[in-house]
């Protein structure tokens, strides 16, 4: 088995309260560093498991077994700005801006994750890296990148569905397509 490293972002009761801290330990989160960073509660895991999915799903189940805690998402070191993209690939920010705006390159640069009208836009590095592999050569993103993105999408879907009345919850399997049996 391999040690899988990841960070969960947690909401709910204060994880530093002695009773909550002890409950997390008893729930099996003894392999996590529990902290609050810039007002955000996080659990940094080094979990031994056969796969990344097994490690993340068991950590989510363990953390959420503590009353009042919920996992919001996996921390994503994958978000980048135009400046960060430029720094990672050794190009100018202007070069990246031209790619983003379709003024250079083959077009089809990935859409930003936030509103494209915002002054500061952010992309998922793995999306950009996949696009760059077609333009500059290189490897597309890994199956583990896809897995992290899929888990985050599932956690976000869970959050939003909880906000709806049960009778208003749509059946989203048709949008997901045959992957989820729709």
C-alpha positions in Angstrom: 0.0 0.0 0.0 1.1 3.5 -0.7 0.8 6.7 1.3 -1.7 9.0 -0.4 -1.4 12.7 0.4 -4.2 15.2 0.1 -6.0 18.0 2.1 -9.7 18.1 2.9 -11.4 21.4 3.5 -13.8 21.1 6.5 -16.8 23.2 7.6 -18.9 23.0 10.7 -17.9 22.9 14.3 -14.4 24.0 15.4 -12.0 21.2 14.8 -9.7 22.6 17.5 -12.3 22.0 20.3 -10.8 19.2 22.5 -14.0 17.0 22.1 -14.0 17.4 18.3 -10.3 16.9 18.0 -10.6 13.7 20.1 -13.6 12.5 18.1 -11.6 12.9 14.9 -8.8 10.9 16.3 -11.2 8.1 17.5 -13.0 8.2 14.0 -9.7 7.2 12.4 -8.3 10.6 11.4 -5.1 9.9 13.4 -3.2 10.2 10.1 -4.2 13.8 9.6 -2.7 17.1 10.6 -5.6 19.3 11.7 -5.2 23.0 11.2 -6.9 26.3 10.5 -5.2 28.3 7.7 -6.4 31.8 6.9 -9.7 31.0 8.6 -10.3 27.8 6.7 -10.3 24.4 8.6 -8.2 21.8 6.9 -7.1 18.3 7.5 -3.8 17.3 5.7 -3.8 13.5 5.3 -1.0 11.1 4.7 -3.3 8.0 4.4 -2.1 4.5 3.6 -4.4 3.0 1.0 -4.3 0.9 -2.2 -5.6 3.8 -4.2 -6.1 7.6 -4.0 -9.9 7.1 -4.2 -9.9 4.6 -1.3 -7.8 7.0 0.8 -9.9 10.1 0.0 -13.3 8.4 0.4 -12.4 6.7 3.7 -11.0 10.1 5.0 -14.3 11.8 4.1 -16.3 9.1 5.8 -14.1 9.2 8.9 -14.2 13.0 9.2 -18.0 13.2 8.5 -18.7 10.6 11.2 -18.0 13.4 13.7 -21.2 15.2 14.4 -21.3 18.7 13.0 -18.4 18.3 10.5 -18.7 18.1 6.7 -16.1 17.9 4.0 -16.5 20.7 1.5 -13.8 19.7 -1.0 -10.3 18.5 -1.6 -7.9 21.4 -1.5 -6.9 22.1 -5.0 -3.3 23.2 -5.7 -4.3 23.0 -9.3 -5.8 26.6 -9.6 -3.7 29.0 -11.5 -3.8 32.6 -12.8 -2.4 33.8 -16.1 0.8 34.9 -14.3 1.1 31.5 -12.6 0.7 29.7 -16.0 3.4 31.9 -17.5 5.8 31.2 -14.6 5.2 27.5 -14.8 6.0 27.3 -18.5 8.6 30.0 -18.8 6.6 32.2 -21.1 5.5 35.8 -20.7 2.1 36.7 -19.2 1.4 38.5 -22.5 1.9 35.3 -24.4 -0.6 33.5 -22.1 -3.0 36.4 -22.4 -2.9 36.1 -26.2 -3.6 32.3 -25.9 -6.5 32.9 -23.5 -8.1 35.5 -25.8 -7.6 33.4 -28.9 -5.2 35.9 -30.6 -2.3 33.4 -30.7 -2.1 29.6 -31.0 -4.7 27.2 -32.3 -7.6 28.6 -30.1 -9.7 26.5 -27.8 -7.9 27.6 -24.6 -9.8 26.2 -21.6 -12.5 28.4 -20.1 -11.7 29.9 -16.7 -13.4 28.3 -13.6 -14.8 31.6 -12.4 -16.7 34.3 -14.3 -14.8 35.2 -17.5 -15.8 38.8 -16.9 -13.9 38.9 -13.6 -10.7 40.9 -13.5 -8.8 38.0 -12.1 -9.5 34.7 -13.7 -8.4 31.2 -12.6 -7.9 28.0 -14.5 -7.4 24.4 -13.5 -3.7 23.7 -14.2 -4.5 20.2 -15.4 -6.9 21.7 -18.0 -4.3 24.2 -19.2 -1.6 21.5 -19.2 -3.8 19.3 -21.4 -4.3 22.1 -23.8 -0.6 23.0 -23.7 0.3 19.3 -24.5 -1.4 19.8 -27.8 0.3 23.1 -28.5 3.8 22.6 -27.0 3.9 18.9 -26.6 4.0 17.0 -23.4 1.8 14.7 -21.3 -1.9 15.4 -20.7 -3.2 15.3 -17.1 -3.2 12.1 -15.2 -6.1 9.9 -14.1 -5.4 11.0 -10.5 -6.1 14.7 -11.6 -9.4 13.5 -13.1 -10.2 11.6 -9.9 -9.6 14.7 -7.7 -11.7 16.8 -10.0 -14.5 14.2 -10.1 -14.5 13.9 -6.2 -14.7 17.7 -5.9 -17.6 17.8 -8.4 -19.4 15.2 -6.4 -18.9 17.0 -3.1 -20.1 20.3 -4.7 -23.2 18.5 -6.2 -23.9 17.0 -2.7 -23.7 20.5 -1.2 -26.1 22.1 -3.7 -28.6 19.2 -3.7 -28.8 19.5 0.1 -29.9 23.2 -0.4 -33.0 22.1 -2.4 -36.3 20.9 -1.1 -36.4 17.1 -1.7 -39.3 17.5 -4.1 -37.3 20.0 -6.2 -34.2 17.9 -6.6 -33.6 17.1 -10.2 -32.5 13.8 -11.5 -29.1 14.8 -12.9 -28.1 11.4 -14.3 -29.2 12.4 -17.8 -26.8 15.4 -17.6 -23.9 13.1 -16.5 -24.7 10.8 -19.3 -24.1 7.0 -19.5 -21.2 7.2 -16.9 -23.8 7.4 -14.1 -26.4 5.2 -15.8 -28.6 8.0 -17.2 
